[in-house]
Amino acid sequence: MRSLISILFILFSVFSTMAQNLPSKGTNGKWGFRDESGNWVVNPIFDEYDGSNTFTKIKNFAVVRQGKLWGCVGVDGKFVSKLVFRNMLLAAKAGNEWNNKAQRGENIYEAFDIKS
């Protein structure tokens, strides 16, 4: 019983200290994400975000739109799937696949990368 309580306490401590990135509009009218201290962790460069697929304790990404294209950005502000999807649901599916199968920060959609 004591070890179960210890394990639950450790899990609670880990999950309660995980930073939650909160959506916020910048002075430019674009969306970005701030940490709990109010610091920008993902700069405000997005036209829209999907509130149902945005940083949670389970999802380490947010589904975002810039122009007509959707993609996913990680907690560090780097894209985990590039802005290549014309459909928000497909971008969310790509983010979920990355979240579930790839190592954190690894881009698994290189074939769809837009060349600048």
Phi, psi and omega per residue, in radians:
M1 nan -0.747 -3.130
R2 -1.102 -0.703 3.139
S3 -1.209 -0.576 3.080
L4 -1.123 -0.753 3.103
I5 -1.122 -0.698 3.109
S6 -1.100 -0.757 3.131
I7 -1.124 -0.778 3.112
L8 -1.083 -0.701 3.109
F9 -1.096 -0.757 3.126
I10 -1.102 -0.815 3.128
L11 -1.062 -0.774 3.119
F12 -1.071 -0.746 3.141
S13 -1.086 -0.764 -3.129
V14 -1.123 -0.859 -3.070
F15 -1.251 -0.554 -3.134
S16 -1.322 -0.341 3.128
T17 -1.664 -0.077 3.098
M18 -1.165 2.316 -3.131
A19 -1.183 2.345 3.066
Q20 -1.839 2.081 3.103
N21 -1.479 2.208 -3.045
L22 -1.859 2.327 3.116
P23 -1.136 2.476 -3.127
S24 -2.692 2.492 3.091
K25 -1.541 2.345 3.098
G26 -1.473 3.090 3.122
T27 -1.162 -0.305 3.114
N28 -1.493 0.005 -3.141
G29 1.446 0.040 3.138
K30 -1.689 2.805 -3.134
W31 -1.645 2.507 3.014
G32 -2.569 -2.905 -3.102
F33 -2.378 2.370 3.126
R34 -1.968 2.691 3.026
D35 -1.448 -3.127 -3.084
E36 -1.145 -0.310 3.098
S37 -1.535 -0.089 3.136
G38 1.618 0.055 3.123
N39 -1.448 2.472 3.095
W40 -1.200 2.211 3.021
V41 -1.878 -0.461 3.007
V42 -2.297 1.979 -3.055
N43 -1.016 2.624 -3.110
P44 -1.343 1.579 -3.135
I45 -2.242 0.081 -3.012
F46 -1.856 2.499 3.141
D47 -1.350 -0.505 -3.070
E48 -2.766 2.785 3.017
Y49 -2.453 2.736 3.119
D50 -1.641 1.874 -3.077
G51 -1.080 -0.437 -3.132
S52 -1.465 -0.203 3.120
N53 -2.222 1.012 -3.100
T54 -2.271 2.420 -3.098
F55 -0.154 1.999 3.010
T56 -2.304 -3.080 3.105
K57 -1.254 -0.270 3.112
I58 -1.775 -0.651 -3.103
K59 -1.772 2.112 -3.136
N60 -1.708 0.588 -3.124
F61 -2.616 2.896 3.016
A62 -2.262 2.464 3.066
V63 -1.534 2.174 -3.036
V64 -2.317 2.732 3.092
R65 -2.167 2.401 3.033
Q66 -2.310 2.051 -3.026
G67 1.177 -2.236 -3.133
K68 -1.724 0.002 -3.020
L69 -1.955 2.500 3.134
W70 -1.884 2.637 3.053
G71 -2.797 -2.925 -3.125
C72 -2.288 2.416 3.106
V73 -2.049 2.452 -3.136
G74 -1.487 3.066 -3.111
V75 -1.104 -0.354 3.131
D76 -1.609 0.037 3.127
G77 1.549 -0.059 3.113
K78 -1.565 2.570 3.136
F79 -1.242 2.308 3.021
V80 -1.721 -0.369 2.886
S81 -2.503 2.283 -3.052
K82 -1.129 2.865 3.087
L83 -1.328 1.435 -3.094
V84 -2.258 -0.140 -3.033
F85 -1.645 2.318 3.094
R86 -1.515 -0.062 -3.073
N87 -2.237 2.244 -3.114
M88 -1.063 -0.671 -3.106
L89 -1.151 -0.638 3.092
L90 -1.180 -0.660 3.083
A91 -1.114 -0.715 3.114
A92 -1.115 -0.682 3.106
K93 -1.100 -0.744 3.107
A94 -1.104 -0.741 3.107
G95 -1.099 -0.721 3.112
N96 -1.131 -0.692 3.109
E97 -1.110 -0.792 3.103
W98 -1.048 -0.830 -3.091
N99 -1.060 -0.653 -3.063
N100 -1.508 -0.557 -2.953
K101 -2.038 -0.510 -3.034
A102 -1.692 2.797 3.047
Q103 -1.254 2.602 -3.112
R104 -0.991 2.226 3.120
G105 1.562 -0.108 -3.125
E106 -1.527 2.233 3.119
N107 -1.469 2.082 -3.094
I108 -1.798 0.097 -3.119
Y109 -2.079 0.783 -3.109
E110 -1.028 -0.595 -3.101
A111 -1.100 -0.395 -3.104
F112 -1.773 0.122 -3.094
D113 -1.103 2.276 3.103
I114 -1.439 2.211 3.114
K115 -1.477 2.335 -3.121
S116 -1.688 nan nan
